[in-house]
Amino acid sequence: MVKKFWNDCWILIIIALVIIGIFSGQGLILGLSVMSLVVVFVAWLWNKVSLENVEYIRVIPQKRVFIGETVPFSVELHNKKPIPLPRIDTVDDIPSALNLNGPDIRPSSSVDAVSMTHSASISAYQKTAWEYSVQAKKRGFHRLGSVNIYGGDIFGLFDSKKTIATRDYILVYPQILKLPDLGMPESRPLGEKITNLNIYQDIFWNRGIRTYEKGDSLNTVDWKYTAKKSELMVKTFESTSKSDVILAVSVETSSKVWEGYSPVNLERVVAASASVANYCSGEGFNLGFFSNGTPVLSDLPMRIPASQSKDQLKVILETLATIGPISSGPMSENLNKWYRKFPFGSTVVVVTSFITEQLLTSLENISKFGCRVVLINVANEPLYSATDNILKYELGTHFSEMESKGEFVPI
């Protein structure tokens, strides 16, 4: 502001000298003032075009990384015009969670960010570059914001500023741990029934109708034929081999929203869920995902249908990377609403740090529906007593040990 004020003053003084030179007939004054006015005009024009056709490019060869992974990161400044840039400065804010390493890094005025500051002069149609590296230390979707570029004329009389909006980002996946390190068995951690040789009655493949026999589920009774035959008739189904696993992730860490949430327990839930998902994908299971967490643009629970697609693990890890503490409601209510849409005979793995009687009741209903239930508690507090038909794991102690050793950092 001060510089602009003095520049305006000098321009007025030069114009005044031109007028004085004209009316006084002093050639020297007139010549010098006209030359000065030409210099000011050239400087003003140069400043106006100095930041035209200037491109600032972040080169991010790998936009999806895991916590602790180090990847290269560089920035390039291109001058795509015939006029050189005698001086140019850039200020680029990068989230501090990405742990940027390289030259010219300074504290930023933005919260949770550092600034890359560069000063250079670039010839016509030339570029310059700076090399960095990123070592991600916090999961999440880290958007890289706008870049401020400052330029000016060759004489240093004028300044200009240009803000370039970008859509660059780096997605940091949650940490994946080995299941034995979490206290789960290396062999068949989800129970004996999880195998590609499992045989189930697929309710979507109707084979026929027969007379009711003791032990048949009332859910299979065909009431229309029962009325015709005046005796109980049940539907029969084709047998099918299934290996469906539904990963149900609860983001609740407290009973009331206003009580806040536990960042440690939430990160434990996410890491345990990512580890189970990685195991299921490696075993070739049909893996699905369900959570009471909410995506950014919707208030509905997150749901991903079971699939063996090669991209299924990637999609689930991306979802876990961005999941936050805000829920669409208690996990028990969400399960009660949606569990009937789970594949029949599937294994439902519930990962949580907050267990209530209502949640246990929901898991009992899922078990009666025909699904196997695995309950994983990551909190230090032991879970409520549950029936024997639910496989239970307590991982709180194992997480605490890993945290004390620095093997798992819940940030």
Secondary structure, 3 states (H helix, E strand, C coil): CHHHHHHHHHHHHHHHHHHHHHHHCCHHHHHHHHHHHHHHHHHHHHHHHCCCCEEEEEECCCCEEECCCEEEEEEEEEECCCCCEEEEEEEEEEEHHHCEECCCEEECCCCCEEEEEEEEEECCCCEEEEEEEEECCCCEEEECCCEEEEEECCCCCCEEEEEECCCCEEEEECCCCCHHHHCCCCCCCCCCCCCCCCEEEEEEEEEEEEECCCCCCHHHECHHHHHHHCCCEEEEEEEEECCEEEEEECCCCCCCHHHCCCHHHHHHHHHHHHHHHHHHHHCCCEEEEEECECCCCCCCCEEEEEECCCCHHHHHHHHHHHCCCCECCCHHHHHHHHHHHCCCCCEEEEEECCCCHHHHHHHHHHHHHCCEEEEEECCCCCCCCCCCCEEEEECHHHHHHHHHHCCCCCC
